[in-house]
Structure formats: C-alpha cells, structure tokens
Amino acid sequence: MMTIFLLQAQTGSSWSTLVMFGLIFVVFYFFMIRPQQKREKENKKFIEELKAGQHVVTIGGIHGKVVELHEKTLILESESGAKFKVERSAVSREFSQMLEK
C-alpha cells in the first residue's frame, strides 16, 4: 500500500516538473528568442536594401557614406575622404536613425 502511494507521489511530481520546464521554455522563447530573431530579420533586410549615398555606422563604430556596393562588400567614405572596404554584415545602422534615438 505504501509503495503505491509513493509511486503516485513520484508520478505527480514529475508531471509538475515537466509542466514547470515547459512554462520556463515558453517564457524564455517569448522574452529572449523571438525578439532576437525579429532583430536579426530586420538587420538582414536593412543590409540587403543598402543604397549608395546612405550614411551608415559599422559595428566597429566607423561612420561613413556608402559610395559603392558589391555583392558581399561595400566602400565607405569617411568625412576626411578616406575610403574603407567593409563587409556588408559589418554595417549596423543608418546614421540618421542613430541621431533620432
């Protein structure tokens, strides 16, 4: 009789543990994973839509104007006239968006 009671208690606690892990995963997904995926999607779209003449900031902090666009790279021109060849993936934001925030 005691063994049946213990088996039922263990089964009940395993279900509650399973439900608790499920709830933790759901909360983790909606507060961590989903927003990150949304940001990555927006950044990918921004990089694909870059145009010559836009003022951008790279992830390294270089501010410049897009002069030329290539398949995987672009040429930035700084205010001093220096030109940099950078990967498209290194562009973080448009400069005008940085001024608004």
N, C-alpha and C positions, 0 to 999 in steps of 0.2 A: 504494500500500500504506500509506504513512504517513497519507494523508488518511482512509482507512477507520478506522485506529486512532484518529485524533483525533476523528472523528465518534462512534465508540463511547465514547470517554472523556467527551465532552461530554454524550451521552445519559445515561450513568451518573450523572454529577454532577447533572444536572437532576432525575433521579428522587430522588436522595438529598436534594437541596434541597427538593423538593416534600414528601417524607416528613417532613423536619425541620419545615417550616412546619405541616404537619398535626398533628404532635405538640405543637408550641407552642400551636396553637389549642385542642387538646383540654385541655391543662393549664390554659390561660387560662380556658376555659369552666368547668371543674370547680372552680377556685380563686377565680375572680372573678365571672363572670356568674351562675352558678347560685345561689350564696349570696345575691347581691344580689336576685335575683328572688324567692327564698324570703322574705327580709326584707320586701320590698315587698308580697307577698301577705299576710303576717301582719299588717302595719300596716294594710292596706286592710280586712281582716276586723275588726280591733280598732276602727277608726273606724266601721264600719257597725254594730257591736254596742254602741256607747256608750249609757249609760243615765243618767237623771237621778239625782243623788246620788253619782256616782263622783268621786273625787278624781283629777285629771289634771295633767300638766305639758305646756305647749305647747313648740313648737320655739324660742320666744323666751325660755323659762325662767319663764313665769308659772305659778304653782301656784294651782289653784282647784278648786272643786266645780262639777260640771255642774248647772245649775239648769233650763235649758230646752233642748230640742233642736228644731232646724228642719231642713229638707232639706239645706242646704249649710252652715249656720252653727249655732252653739250659744252659749249665755250661760253664762259662768263667773262664779262669785262668789268673791272672794278672802277671806282671813281678816278683813280690815278691813271687809268688807261691800261693797266696790266691785264693780260688775258690768262685765264685759267681753264684747263680742260678737266672737267669733273664728270663723274658718273651721274646718270640721271637719278639713281637711287639715293645720291648724296644730297639732293635738294629736299629741304624740309618744308619750307613755306614760302608763299609770295610775300614780298616785303611790305606791300600795302596792307596785308592782313595783320602783320606784326604791329603796325602803327595803330590799328584800330583797337587792339586788345590792351 
